[in-house]
Amino acid sequence: MGILENKVALITGTGGGMGRVASLIFAREGAKIIGCDIHTDENEETVELVRRAGGEMTGIAPVDLTEPDQVRQMADDAAKAYGGLDVIYNNAAMQRFGPMPDFSVEDWRATEAGELDIPFFVSKFTWSHLVQRGGGVIINVASEAGMIAGSNPPMVAHTAANAGVIGMTRQLALEGAAHQIRAVAISPGPVLTPASDRDLGENQAIRDAITSKTLLKRFARPEEIVELAAFLASDRASYITGANYAVDGGASAW
Ligand SMILES: NC(=O)c1ccc[n+]([C@@H]2O[C@H](COP(=O)([O-])OP(=O)(O)OC[C@H]3O[C@@H](n4cnc5c(N)ncnc54)[C@H](O)[C@@H]3O)[C@@H](O)[C@H]2O)c1
């Protein structure tokens, strides 16, 4: 029996990367999945992969999670899919990078919308469904950039947004406790997804620059982030709330 048996999990950003892996691993552990993304075809591919592996998943796409009205509708539809929600996995994000002082106001706003608005909107509009269920878990994917600065590439908006996600998680934990809602952040270091692997290509110098701050001198595999999320979403983690977990190969340790 999986550790997420009888749980219903809403995972955002399931069109690829860690969201796709999260769908597969959460389904393997017995959860019923609702996965949403702005990209319809990619999201449907994930639904197919989960079903082919024997899991249950419903896709909701396209939805632009930076738009509050769309998030409200998505949250209500997600709660209807399997009769309630137990786990909200705020994985979706979009960010832009660039150096000071030329980093544009537009890029700043797009990054705060893509990294900070999304988990707030999704938490806000799913909150009443968790309360109705008698409690649940919100997992917010932040980043090592919420704890330490980074130069590869320069990331002023990314650092600010992810520090915000870690702070917001503590507040959600505080306000959620009365409703048996736990809130936990995970802060990954560099993770090699199929997309980032393709983008980096054969450029070993850039790969080394990105992983140089980790103690393990390598990228994480998506599974190394998502297996922790599955544990945190489960009842085995019932005393864990308000915490931020670095899964960064030691990058924030020195
Ligand atoms: N990959 C890394 O190295 C790394 C490191 C630290 C933290 N993270 C965080 O982990 C999470 C997942 O990362 P990933 O590398 O798998 O990302 P990704 O870019 O591969 O996937 C993100 C998914 O979210 C979707 N998405 C983006 N904006 C959206 C919107 N407005 N509405 C709906 N869907 C939207 C995308 O379509 C995509 O499918 C993100 O929160 C990211 O910030 C990633």
The ligand as an SDF file (V2000), in Angstrom:
LIG
                    3D

 44 48  0  0  0  0  0  0  0  0999 V2000
   14.7350   23.0430  -12.2700 N   0  0  0  0  0  0  0  0  0  0  0  0
   15.4310   23.6020  -11.2950 C   0  0  0  0  0  0  0  0  0  0  0  0
   16.6530   23.6180  -11.3210 O   0  0  0  0  0  0  0  0  0  0  0  0
   14.7380   24.2170  -10.1030 C   0  0  0  0  0  0  0  0  0  0  0  0
   15.5000   24.6350   -9.0120 C   0  0  0  0  0  0  0  0  0  0  0  0
   14.8630   25.1800   -7.9140 C   0  0  0  0  0  0  0  0  0  0  0  0
   13.4920   25.2940   -7.9070 C   0  0  0  0  0  0  0  0  0  0  0  0
   12.7700   24.8900   -8.9860 N   0  0  0  0  0  0  0  0  0  0  0  0
   11.3130   25.0330   -8.9180 C   0  0  0  0  0  0  0  0  0  0  0  0
   10.7110   23.7600   -9.0880 O   0  0  0  0  0  0  0  0  0  0  0  0
    9.4460   23.8930   -9.7560 C   0  0  0  0  0  0  0  0  0  0  0  0
    9.4000   23.0180  -10.9850 C   0  0  0  0  0  0  0  0  0  0  0  0
   10.5310   23.2920  -11.7700 O   0  0  0  0  0  0  0  0  0  0  0  0
   10.7670   22.6380  -13.2170 P   0  0  0  0  0  0  0  0  0  0  0  0
   12.2010   22.8120  -13.5310 O   0  0  0  0  0  0  0  0  0  0  0  0
   10.1440   21.2990  -13.2920 O   0  0  0  0  0  0  0  0  0  0  0  0
    9.9500   23.6880  -14.0970 O   0  0  0  0  0  0  0  0  0  0  0  0
    9.3990   23.5960  -15.5960 P   0  0  0  0  0  0  0  0  0  0  0  0
    9.5740   24.9600  -16.1490 O   0  0  0  0  0  0  0  0  0  0  0  0
    9.9850   22.4280  -16.3170 O   0  0  0  0  0  0  0  0  0  0  0  0
    7.8660   23.2880  -15.3390 O   0  0  0  0  0  0  0  0  0  0  0  0
    6.9920   24.2320  -14.8240 C   0  0  0  0  0  0  0  0  0  0  0  0
    5.6290   23.9080  -15.3550 C   0  0  0  0  0  0  0  0  0  0  0  0
    4.7440   24.9570  -14.9130 O   0  0  0  0  0  0  0  0  0  0  0  0
    3.9600   25.3810  -16.0100 C   0  0  0  0  0  0  0  0  0  0  0  0
    3.6030   26.7850  -15.8480 N   0  0  0  0  0  0  0  0  0  0  0  0
    4.4330   27.8490  -15.8530 C   0  0  0  0  0  0  0  0  0  0  0  0
    3.7350   28.9940  -15.7470 N   0  0  0  0  0  0  0  0  0  0  0  0
    2.4200   28.6440  -15.6720 C   0  0  0  0  0  0  0  0  0  0  0  0
    1.2140   29.3690  -15.5580 C   0  0  0  0  0  0  0  0  0  0  0  0
    1.2160   30.7060  -15.5150 N   0  0  0  0  0  0  0  0  0  0  0  0
    0.0620   28.6870  -15.5050 N   0  0  0  0  0  0  0  0  0  0  0  0
    0.0480   27.3270  -15.5690 C   0  0  0  0  0  0  0  0  0  0  0  0
    1.1600   26.5870  -15.6880 N   0  0  0  0  0  0  0  0  0  0  0  0
    2.3420   27.2330  -15.7330 C   0  0  0  0  0  0  0  0  0  0  0  0
    4.8280   25.1700  -17.2270 C   0  0  0  0  0  0  0  0  0  0  0  0
    4.0670   25.0720  -18.4190 O   0  0  0  0  0  0  0  0  0  0  0  0
    5.5720   23.8830  -16.8730 C   0  0  0  0  0  0  0  0  0  0  0  0
    4.8850   22.7310  -17.3370 O   0  0  0  0  0  0  0  0  0  0  0  0
    9.3050   25.3790  -10.0540 C   0  0  0  0  0  0  0  0  0  0  0  0
    8.5750   25.9790   -9.0070 O   0  0  0  0  0  0  0  0  0  0  0  0
   10.7390   25.8670  -10.0480 C   0  0  0  0  0  0  0  0  0  0  0  0
   10.8420   27.2480   -9.7580 O   0  0  0  0  0  0  0  0  0  0  0  0
   13.3500   24.3520  -10.0860 C   0  0  0  0  0  0  0  0  0  0  0  0
  1  2  1  0
  2  3  2  0
  2  4  1  0
  4  5  1  0
  4 44  2  0
  5  6  2  0
  6  7  1  0
  7  8  2  0
  8  9  1  0
  8 44  1  0
  9 10  1  0
  9 42  1  0
 10 11  1  0
 11 12  1  0
 11 40  1  0
 12 13  1  0
 13 14  1  0
 14 15  2  0
 14 16  1  0
 14 17  1  0
 17 18  1  0
 18 19  2  0
 18 20  1  0
 18 21  1  0
 21 22  1  0
 22 23  1  0
 23 24  1  0
 23 38  1  0
 24 25  1  0
 25 26  1  0
 25 36  1  0
 26 27  1  0
 26 35  1  0
 27 28  2  0
 28 29  1  0
 29 30  1  0
 29 35  2  0
 30 31  1  0
 30 32  2  0
 32 33  1  0
 33 34  2  0
 34 35  1  0
 36 37  1  0
 36 38  1  0
 38 39  1  0
 40 41  1  0
 40 42  1  0
 42 43  1  0
M  CHG  2   8   1  16  -1
M  END
$$$$
